[in-house]
Amino acid sequence: MSGPPADELRPSYRALWGAIAAAAGLVATLAVLLSASGRVAPVAAARPLRAGAAAATARPAAAAARVDASPTQPPSRFTSAALRRRQEVFAQVVGDGDFTRLGEPRDGDWLSAFDEPGQTLDDYGRELVNRRTPARSRIHLQPFTDLSPAQRALLGAIRDHTAAYFDVDVALLPARPPSPIWRDQRRGQLDADLAVAALSRQVPEDSLGLLGIAGSDLYGLRLSFIFGVGLLRHRAGLYSLHRYTSAEPALMLRRSLKVASHELGHMLGLKHCVFYRCLMNGSNSVDELDGQPLHLCPVCLGKLHWNLRFDPSSRQRRLAAVYQRLGLRPEAAFAARQAAAQRP
């Protein structure tokens, strides 16, 4: 699976936005993306956004010293190219005090095992194929009947959070059985590759993404287990609630919301974040997942906003209300702080 509200946006994130508008008007001239009908539709020009006090502004790289989240140590596969790209991004983002910049990964972390260079806002604009349009503006959640009663009780919260997080209408579909051919009886797990391939053929025409929600454990992508999978180009994904059980209801809820939003982020074209502690970070374990926030970082929020075109302050206020109702007080306080910082 797997990322902090990103460019929780102001003239502060101007550098990265400028990179799109300035580089030959990437946003205005960015080729064309597939519309819901399969025809090509031109990409509309994006304009720079306002951000809050915690949002990013451009300035020279030497301007601000930060404490990295992880101790410096020789990583197993973390490349010098990835470090250089990280520094280039940090040089353009300032006022990010509410967000934690990543240091080099520790042994066992996702980035110590997987060589990922990261995705900038420019990269996202070039690569995106699933963009919100009037004809494609909903998210569909497909629960399966292998969910336990405790897992089923989370579905309403997952639906409400998804609607606020992505600023879209969300349809919670009736539960249906997972296909028998997805289950590996010897492993006692569902084959996520088979399942998500099947789901990709069932995505409604008006859907930005169809996300399956399973109770059984998953394997796939040549890994012994995965939290979930979201296809970058085919509007389909699947995740499991199997590994989130906790004596603390709030912790189980956080884990469930994180992975649902993470996989939906993939389905909207966001790759793993290597810049900040972020909802879109990769996770190798439940412990690593627990150390990641529910919010997007300045880089990843900038991508999501460019695609979905929500009002940043309104989105944060809505999220604050959802978190408050769900009893997630730290998240509610963060969202309220960001909403106040983003007011005109």
PyMOL commands that set and color helices and strands:
alter all, ss='L'
color gray80, all
select helices_A, chain A and resi 11-22+26-29+61-63+80-90+110-113+121-127+149-152+155-166+180-182+192-200+242-244+249-267+286-290+298-308+312-326+329-341
alter helices_A, ss='H'
color red, helices_A
select strands_A, chain A and resi 32-34+40-42+138-143+169-172+183-184+189-191+207-214+218-220+223-226+228-230+236-240
alter strands_A, ss='S'
color yellow, strands_A
deselect
rebuild
show_as cartoon
